[in-house]
Amino acid sequence: MTEHQLREQEFQIARYRRLEREVTDPLAASLLHSIVEELEEELRRGHPDWPGPRD
């Protein structure tokens, strides 16, 4: 995974985390949380030394 792809993936994760905090529908929040988990797992597989989310 290139540095650009890493930054793009981190940007997507941050965007979905923000949406997860803003939604009021519990189902939507749950789905967004699942998306974040999947994106983070994908990032870990593609970039094993990724330090984790930057909250």
N, CA, C and O atoms as CSV, one atom per row, in Angstrom:
chain,resi,resn,atom,element,x,y,z
A,1,MET,N,N,0.854,-1.167,0.000
A,1,MET,CA,C,0.000,0.000,0.000
A,1,MET,C,C,0.901,1.231,0.000
A,1,MET,O,O,1.811,1.347,0.821
A,2,THR,N,N,0.638,2.145,-0.925
A,2,THR,CA,C,1.452,3.352,-1.020
A,2,THR,C,C,1.085,4.334,0.100
A,2,THR,O,O,0.066,4.184,0.775
A,3,GLU,N,N,1.930,5.320,0.270
A,3,GLU,CA,C,1.680,6.350,1.282
A,3,GLU,C,C,0.382,7.104,0.978
A,3,GLU,O,O,-0.376,7.446,1.886
A,4,HIS,N,N,0.141,7.356,-0.300
A,4,HIS,CA,C,-1.098,8.042,-0.693
A,4,HIS,C,C,-2.322,7.191,-0.351
A,4,HIS,O,O,-3.310,7.709,0.171
A,5,GLN,N,N,-2.263,5.909,-0.638
A,5,GLN,CA,C,-3.372,5.010,-0.323
A,5,GLN,C,C,-3.596,4.926,1.178
A,5,GLN,O,O,-4.737,4.876,1.638
A,6,LEU,N,N,-2.514,4.911,1.939
A,6,LEU,CA,C,-2.616,4.885,3.397
A,6,LEU,C,C,-3.335,6.131,3.903
A,6,LEU,O,O,-4.244,6.035,4.728
A,7,ARG,N,N,-2.930,7.294,3.412
A,7,ARG,CA,C,-3.585,8.540,3.841
A,7,ARG,C,C,-5.050,8.562,3.436
A,7,ARG,O,O,-5.899,9.007,4.208
A,8,GLU,N,N,-5.355,8.087,2.233
A,8,GLU,CA,C,-6.742,8.055,1.770
A,8,GLU,C,C,-7.594,7.138,2.644
A,8,GLU,O,O,-8.723,7.479,2.995
A,9,GLN,N,N,-7.049,5.981,2.990
A,9,GLN,CA,C,-7.769,5.034,3.847
A,9,GLN,C,C,-7.999,5.645,5.232
A,9,GLN,O,O,-9.088,5.517,5.792
A,10,GLU,N,N,-6.984,6.304,5.784
A,10,GLU,CA,C,-7.140,6.959,7.084
A,10,GLU,C,C,-8.189,8.060,7.011
A,10,GLU,O,O,-8.955,8.251,7.955
A,11,PHE,N,N,-8.227,8.784,5.897
A,11,PHE,CA,C,-9.228,9.836,5.712
A,11,PHE,C,C,-10.633,9.231,5.707
A,11,PHE,O,O,-11.541,9.761,6.346
A,12,GLN,N,N,-10.808,8.134,4.994
A,12,GLN,CA,C,-12.113,7.465,4.957
A,12,GLN,C,C,-12.521,6.998,6.353
A,12,GLN,O,O,-13.675,7.163,6.749
A,13,ILE,N,N,-11.598,6.429,7.086
A,13,ILE,CA,C,-11.898,5.961,8.441
A,13,ILE,C,C,-12.344,7.129,9.313
A,13,ILE,O,O,-13.331,7.028,10.042
A,14,ALA,N,N,-11.615,8.230,9.237
A,14,ALA,CA,C,-11.966,9.409,10.038
A,14,ALA,C,C,-13.350,9.936,9.651
A,14,ALA,O,O,-14.133,10.330,10.514
A,15,ARG,N,N,-13.641,9.941,8.361
A,15,ARG,CA,C,-14.942,10.427,7.896
A,15,ARG,C,C,-16.084,9.550,8.416
A,15,ARG,O,O,-17.102,10.065,8.878
A,16,TYR,N,N,-15.917,8.237,8.342
A,16,TYR,CA,C,-16.958,7.335,8.843
A,16,TYR,C,C,-17.081,7.403,10.364
A,16,TYR,O,O,-18.184,7.288,10.898
A,17,ARG,N,N,-15.974,7.585,11.061
A,17,ARG,CA,C,-16.038,7.747,12.526
A,17,ARG,C,C,-16.838,8.997,12.894
A,17,ARG,O,O,-17.650,8.981,13.819
A,18,ARG,N,N,-16.593,10.075,12.156
A,18,ARG,CA,C,-17.321,11.323,12.418
A,18,ARG,C,C,-18.813,11.128,12.158
A,18,ARG,O,O,-19.645,11.563,12.954
A,19,LEU,N,N,-19.149,10.484,11.061
A,19,LEU,CA,C,-20.558,10.203,10.772
A,19,LEU,C,C,-21.173,9.328,11.854
A,19,LEU,O,O,-22.315,9.538,12.261
A,20,GLU,N,N,-20.404,8.343,12.317
A,20,GLU,CA,C,-20.899,7.445,13.373
A,20,GLU,C,C,-21.267,8.228,14.636
A,20,GLU,O,O,-22.260,7.920,15.296
A,21,ARG,N,N,-20.467,9.236,14.965
A,21,ARG,CA,C,-20.750,10.050,16.151
A,21,ARG,C,C,-21.953,10.969,15.954
A,21,ARG,O,O,-22.639,11.315,16.916
A,22,GLU,N,N,-22.207,11.364,14.701
A,22,GLU,CA,C,-23.250,12.350,14.425
A,22,GLU,C,C,-24.640,11.754,14.209
A,22,GLU,O,O,-25.641,12.428,14.454
A,23,VAL,N,N,-24.716,10.519,13.761
A,23,VAL,CA,C,-26.040,9.950,13.458
A,23,VAL,C,C,-26.819,9.672,14.738
A,23,VAL,O,O,-26.242,9.403,15.792
A,24,THR,N,N,-28.131,9.742,14.623
A,24,THR,CA,C,-28.983,9.473,15.783
A,24,THR,C,C,-29.672,8.122,15.684
A,24,THR,O,O,-30.211,7.624,16.672
A,25,ASP,N,N,-29.656,7.535,14.512
A,25,ASP,CA,C,-30.280,6.230,14.302
A,25,ASP,C,C,-29.320,5.128,14.751
A,25,ASP,O,O,-28.217,5.026,14.215
A,26,PRO,N,N,-29.712,4.306,15.715
A,26,PRO,CA,C,-28.823,3.251,16.217
A,26,PRO,C,C,-28.387,2.256,15.134
A,26,PRO,O,O,-27.253,1.777,15.156
A,27,LEU,N,N,-29.264,1.950,14.204
A,27,LEU,CA,C,-28.893,1.028,13.126
A,27,LEU,C,C,-27.818,1.646,12.247
A,27,LEU,O,O,-26.841,0.983,11.897
A,28,ALA,N,N,-27.991,2.894,11.895
A,28,ALA,CA,C,-26.997,3.586,11.071
A,28,ALA,C,C,-25.652,3.644,11.795
A,28,ALA,O,O,-24.610,3.414,11.181
A,29,ALA,N,N,-25.667,3.944,13.078
A,29,ALA,CA,C,-24.428,3.992,13.856
A,29,ALA,C,C,-23.743,2.632,13.866
A,29,ALA,O,O,-22.522,2.541,13.745
A,30,SER,N,N,-24.531,1.588,14.010
A,30,SER,CA,C,-23.986,0.231,14.022
A,30,SER,C,C,-23.365,-0.124,12.674
A,30,SER,O,O,-22.284,-0.711,12.617
A,31,LEU,N,N,-24.044,0.230,11.605
A,31,LEU,CA,C,-23.508,-0.047,10.270
A,31,LEU,C,C,-22.224,0.737,10.011
A,31,LEU,O,O,-21.265,0.202,9.455
A,32,LEU,N,N,-22.209,1.998,10.412
A,32,LEU,CA,C,-21.000,2.797,10.243
A,32,LEU,C,C,-19.848,2.235,11.065
A,32,LEU,O,O,-18.702,2.231,10.615
A,33,HIS,N,N,-20.150,1.764,12.263
A,33,HIS,CA,C,-19.115,1.160,13.106
A,33,HIS,C,C,-18.527,-0.078,12.421
A,33,HIS,O,O,-17.316,-0.297,12.456
A,34,SER,N,N,-19.384,-0.877,11.807
A,34,SER,CA,C,-18.917,-2.064,11.086
A,34,SER,C,C,-18.029,-1.677,9.910
A,34,SER,O,O,-17.022,-2.332,9.643
A,35,ILE,N,N,-18.405,-0.619,9.214
A,35,ILE,CA,C,-17.593,-0.141,8.095
A,35,ILE,C,C,-16.216,0.278,8.586
A,35,ILE,O,O,-15.206,-0.070,7.974
A,36,VAL,N,N,-16.166,1.024,9.688
A,36,VAL,CA,C,-14.891,1.477,10.250
A,36,VAL,C,C,-14.027,0.277,10.618
A,36,VAL,O,O,-12.835,0.256,10.312
A,37,GLU,N,N,-14.613,-0.714,11.266
A,37,GLU,CA,C,-13.842,-1.896,11.649
A,37,GLU,C,C,-13.278,-2.612,10.428
A,37,GLU,O,O,-12.127,-3.048,10.439
A,38,GLU,N,N,-14.082,-2.735,9.376
A,38,GLU,CA,C,-13.616,-3.398,8.156
A,38,GLU,C,C,-12.493,-2.611,7.482
A,38,GLU,O,O,-11.517,-3.199,7.017
A,39,LEU,N,N,-12.626,-1.288,7.428
A,39,LEU,CA,C,-11.584,-0.466,6.829
A,39,LEU,C,C,-10.285,-0.547,7.627
A,39,LEU,O,O,-9.200,-0.619,7.049
A,40,GLU,N,N,-10.397,-0.533,8.949
A,40,GLU,CA,C,-9.195,-0.643,9.776
A,40,GLU,C,C,-8.526,-2.001,9.601
A,40,GLU,O,O,-7.299,-2.079,9.550
A,41,GLU,N,N,-9.300,-3.055,9.509
A,41,GLU,CA,C,-8.732,-4.388,9.304
A,41,GLU,C,C,-8.042,-4.468,7.948
A,41,GLU,O,O,-6.956,-5.034,7.827
A,42,GLU,N,N,-8.672,-3.903,6.943
A,42,GLU,CA,C,-8.067,-3.877,5.612
A,42,GLU,C,C,-6.748,-3.115,5.641
A,42,GLU,O,O,-5.772,-3.522,5.010
A,43,LEU,N,N,-6.726,-2.018,6.370
A,43,LEU,CA,C,-5.515,-1.214,6.492
A,43,LEU,C,C,-4.413,-1.996,7.198
A,43,LEU,O,O,-3.254,-1.941,6.786
A,44,ARG,N,N,-4.762,-2.718,8.249
A,44,ARG,CA,C,-3.768,-3.521,8.969
A,44,ARG,C,C,-3.180,-4.619,8.077
A,44,ARG,O,O,-1.983,-4.901,8.133
A,45,ARG,N,N,-4.028,-5.228,7.263
A,45,ARG,CA,C,-3.545,-6.287,6.359
A,45,ARG,C,C,-2.608,-5.710,5.299
A,45,ARG,O,O,-1.595,-6.324,4.966
A,46,GLY,N,N,-2.939,-4.548,4.775
A,46,GLY,CA,C,-2.143,-3.940,3.717
A,46,GLY,C,C,-0.929,-3.178,4.208
A,46,GLY,O,O,0.003,-2.923,3.445
A,47,HIS,N,N,-0.938,-2.821,5.464
A,47,HIS,CA,C,0.156,-2.019,6.031
A,47,HIS,C,C,0.364,-2.464,7.479
A,47,HIS,O,O,-0.082,-1.784,8.403
A,48,PRO,N,N,1.042,-3.608,7.687
A,48,PRO,CA,C,1.152,-4.221,9.026
A,48,PRO,C,C,1.734,-3.312,10.110
A,48,PRO,O,O,1.427,-3.492,11.288
A,49,ASP,N,N,2.562,-2.350,9.736
A,49,ASP,CA,C,3.155,-1.481,10.764
A,49,ASP,C,C,2.324,-0.232,11.030
A,49,ASP,O,O,2.784,0.688,11.707
A,50,TRP,N,N,1.082,-0.195,10.493
A,50,TRP,CA,C,0.186,0.937,10.759
A,50,TRP,C,C,-0.051,1.036,12.265
A,50,TRP,O,O,-0.397,0.038,12.898
A,51,PRO,N,N,0.128,2.220,12.846
A,51,PRO,CA,C,0.034,2.372,14.295
A,51,PRO,C,C,-1.375,2.309,14.862
A,51,PRO,O,O,-1.533,2.205,16.078
A,52,GLY,N,N,-2.384,2.368,14.043
A,52,GLY,CA,C,-3.760,2.353,14.534
A,52,GLY,C,C,-4.440,3.676,14.318
A,52,GLY,O,O,-3.839,4.609,13.786
A,53,PRO,N,N,-5.690,3.770,14.726
A,53,PRO,CA,C,-6.449,4.993,14.492
A,53,PRO,C,C,-5.878,6.189,15.221
A,53,PRO,O,O,-5.348,6.078,16.327
A,54,ARG,N,N,-5.998,7.338,14.570
A,54,ARG,CA,C,-5.543,8.610,15.184
A,54,ARG,C,C,-6.756,9.420,15.564
A,54,ARG,O,O,-7.203,10.263,14.786
A,55,ASP,N,N,-7.291,9.189,16.719
A,55,ASP,CA,C,-8.510,9.918,17.156
A,55,ASP,C,C,-8.189,11.254,17.732
A,55,ASP,O,O,-9.093,11.983,18.141
